[in-house]
Amino acid sequence: MIKATETELKGCFILEPKLFEDERGYFFESYNKKDFCEAIGREVNFVQDNISHSKRGVLRGLHFQKGEHAQAKLVSVLLGKIQDVVVDLRKDSPTFGRHLSIELNDENKKQLFVPRGFAHGFLTLSESAQVFYKCDNYYNSQTESGIRYDDTMLAIDWSIKTKEIFKSTKDKLLPSFREVMK
C-alpha cells in the first residue's frame, strides 16, 4: 500500500510507502506495479533501473530526453538526502515552466513520480547519497538534453550555496530554458 499525493504539477506525484517497523528494523514495498498504477491512476511500464552515488554538493541535471525517447521516472533515495527538482516542459500544460522542489531521503522514504515531459535533477545534501530511479523508456544518448540548473527564468532555490555545487562538464554547458523551448 502506498499513499499518492498529486503535486501542483499535474501528473507528478509524491508517494509514501506503508512502513512496517518492529525491534528488528523496518520493511516496505518500494514498488508494486498494481498498487503504484492504481495510486497514480494510470498504467506505467518501467523498463530500466538506475542507481547513482554522489558526494555532498553534486548536482545532476536538469536532464530530459526528447520526443519518443522521453522518460517517466520513479525516484527514491536509498541512502542520504537530496533536493529533487522537476521542471514542467509540456507546452500545453497550465504549469509549463514551473518547477517543484522536494527533499527525498532515506528516512522519510518518499518517492517522486515524474511523468514524461519534465526535466529532472537533484542536489546531494548529505555527505553522500545513493539515488535509485526507475524509467519507463530506455536511455537514448541521441535525444538527451537539459537545462542550466541556475537559469534565472526558472529561479530554483537550491539548498546550498552556488560555490559548494559540483557539476559535470556536460552540465556546465547546458542551455537556458528559453533556448531549449524555442
C-alpha positions in Angstrom: 0.0 0.0 0.0 1.2 3.5 -0.9 -0.2 6.9 -0.4 0.0 9.1 -3.5 -0.4 12.8 -3.5 -0.6 14.7 -6.7 1.5 17.9 -6.7 0.6 21.2 -8.2 2.3 20.0 -11.4 -0.3 17.7 -12.9 0.7 14.1 -13.2 3.7 14.5 -10.8 3.1 12.6 -7.5 4.8 12.2 -4.1 4.5 8.6 -3.0 4.8 7.4 0.6 5.0 3.7 1.2 3.4 1.9 4.2 6.2 1.1 6.6 6.2 -2.0 8.8 8.5 -1.4 11.8 9.5 -3.5 14.8 12.5 -4.2 17.0 14.4 -5.7 14.0 14.1 -2.6 11.8 11.6 -1.9 9.0 10.2 -3.4 5.8 8.3 -1.8 3.0 7.4 -2.5 -0.7 9.4 0.1 -2.7 7.4 -0.8 -5.8 4.4 -2.9 -6.5 3.1 -2.3 -10.1 -0.5 -2.9 -9.3 -0.6 -0.6 -6.3 1.5 2.1 -8.0 -0.6 2.3 -11.1 -3.8 2.4 -9.0 -2.4 5.1 -6.8 -1.5 7.4 -9.7 -4.5 6.5 -11.9 -2.6 5.3 -15.0 -0.5 2.5 -16.4 3.3 2.9 -16.3 5.7 0.1 -17.5 9.1 0.6 -16.2 11.9 -0.9 -18.3 15.2 0.4 -16.8 16.5 0.9 -13.2 19.4 3.3 -12.5 21.4 4.0 -9.3 23.8 6.9 -8.8 26.1 7.6 -5.9 27.1 11.2 -5.3 29.0 13.2 -2.7 27.7 16.3 -1.0 27.1 19.3 -3.4 26.9 17.2 -6.5 24.1 18.5 -8.8 22.9 16.2 -11.6 20.6 17.8 -14.0 18.4 19.3 -15.1 18.1 16.4 -17.7 15.5 15.0 -20.0 15.1 13.1 -23.3 13.2 14.4 -26.2 10.4 13.0 -28.3 9.6 9.3 -28.4 12.5 8.7 -26.0 11.1 10.8 -23.2 11.1 9.1 -19.9 8.8 9.0 -16.8 10.8 8.3 -13.6 10.1 7.0 -10.2 12.8 8.4 -7.9 13.8 7.3 -4.4 16.8 7.7 -2.1 18.4 4.5 -0.7 21.0 6.3 1.4 21.4 10.0 2.3 19.4 13.1 1.4 18.8 15.1 -1.8 16.9 18.1 -3.1 14.9 16.7 -6.1 13.7 19.2 -8.7 11.5 18.8 -11.7 10.5 21.4 -14.3 7.3 21.1 -16.4 8.3 21.2 -20.1 4.9 20.4 -21.5 4.0 23.5 -23.6 0.2 22.7 -23.4 0.3 22.4 -19.6 -1.1 25.2 -17.3 2.1 24.7 -15.2 4.5 25.0 -18.2 7.9 26.4 -17.0 7.1 25.9 -13.3 9.2 23.7 -11.0 8.7 21.5 -8.0 11.4 21.0 -5.3 11.2 18.3 -2.7 13.6 16.7 -0.2 13.9 12.9 -0.6 15.9 11.0 1.9 16.4 7.5 3.4 14.4 8.5 6.5 11.2 9.8 5.0 11.2 7.1 2.3 9.2 9.3 0.0 9.4 8.8 -3.7 8.7 11.2 -6.6 6.9 10.1 -9.8 8.0 12.3 -12.7 5.9 11.9 -15.8 7.2 12.3 -19.3 7.6 15.9 -20.4 9.6 17.1 -17.4 13.3 18.0 -16.8 14.7 16.3 -13.7 17.7 17.0 -11.5 18.9 16.6 -7.9 21.4 18.1 -5.5 23.1 15.9 -2.8 22.5 17.5 0.6 24.1 14.8 2.8 27.8 13.7 2.9 26.8 11.2 0.1 23.6 9.8 -1.4 22.5 6.8 -3.4 19.6 7.6 -5.7 17.6 4.9 -7.3 15.2 5.6 -10.1 13.0 3.5 -12.5 12.5 4.7 -16.1 9.7 3.8 -18.4 11.8 4.2 -21.5 15.4 3.2 -22.4 18.1 5.8 -22.3 19.0 7.2 -25.7 22.1 9.5 -25.9 20.9 11.0 -29.3 17.9 12.6 -27.7 19.2 13.6 -24.3 19.1 17.3 -23.4 19.0 19.5 -20.4 18.6 23.0 -18.9 21.0 25.0 -16.8 20.4 24.5 -13.1 20.8 28.2 -12.4 18.6 29.5 -15.2 17.2 32.9 -13.9 13.8 32.3 -15.6 13.3 29.2 -13.5 14.6 30.8 -10.3 15.1 27.5 -8.5 16.2 28.0 -4.9 18.9 25.3 -4.4 19.5 24.4 -0.8 23.3 25.1 -0.7 25.5 27.9 -1.8 26.4 28.0 -5.5 30.1 27.8 -4.7 29.5 24.5 -3.0 27.8 22.9 -6.0 29.7 20.5 -8.2 28.5 19.8 -11.8 29.8 17.7 -14.6 31.5 19.4 -17.6 28.4 18.4 -19.7 26.0 20.0 -17.2 28.0 23.2 -17.1 27.4 23.6 -20.8 23.6 23.1 -20.8 21.4 25.8 -22.5 18.9 28.0 -20.8 15.2 27.2 -20.5 14.4 29.7 -23.2 16.9 28.2 -25.6 15.6 24.7 -25.1 11.9 25.8 -25.5 12.4 27.6 -28.9 
